[in-house]
Amino acid sequence: MILDSIWKNIFHKQSDEELLNILAEIPIFEGLSFTEIKKIRHKLHLRTYGHDEVVFEEQQPGSGMYIIQKGAIEILLTRGFKQAKHLASYKGGDFFGELALLDESPRSASAISKEPNTLLLGFFRADLVGLLETDPVIAGKIFYNLAKILGKRLRESNTMLRTLQCDEQ
């Protein structure tokens, strides 16, 4: 019984260290110290998804972002099309849905798990808002990184739209 407890603690610790290393690589947590990342770790919500399980659907209110610890996610446009339109694919270490950290606007696309036992870590707006009160320095760093990420994605979208417009002419 004692040996089981020792082994469980050792393996749990390794798993936690692996998770902290994954978090350190996520751009939204860039510039956070290891201690700050540990604080964020306790705000995350782990959930396992099956193959083809819906994480969220287009037009649902957004509540937060997801980090892929293991598995794969496909982002699709589903409404108004006879067949779903593929927008993006993400794998372990990637993140998606970060715009929902800012407001409850409806999701612009659907997210579907593409592998069995896909592990996602949810980081929700309520947790980020709570950080504003309990640790405004960490929250400020996250909001700054979020602004940089959204700016980059907006520039990429603008480039894609210009390319599409040029192709139509």
Secondary structure, DSSP 8 states (H G I E B T S, - for coil): -HHHHHHHHHHHHHHHHHHHHHHHHSGGGTT--HHHHHHHHTT-EEEEE-TT-EEE-TTSB--EEEEEEESEEEEEE-TT-SS-EEEEEEETT-EE-GGGGT---B-SSEEEE-STTEEEEEEEHHHHHHHHHH-HHHHHHHHHHHHHHHHHHHHHHHHHHHHHHHHH-
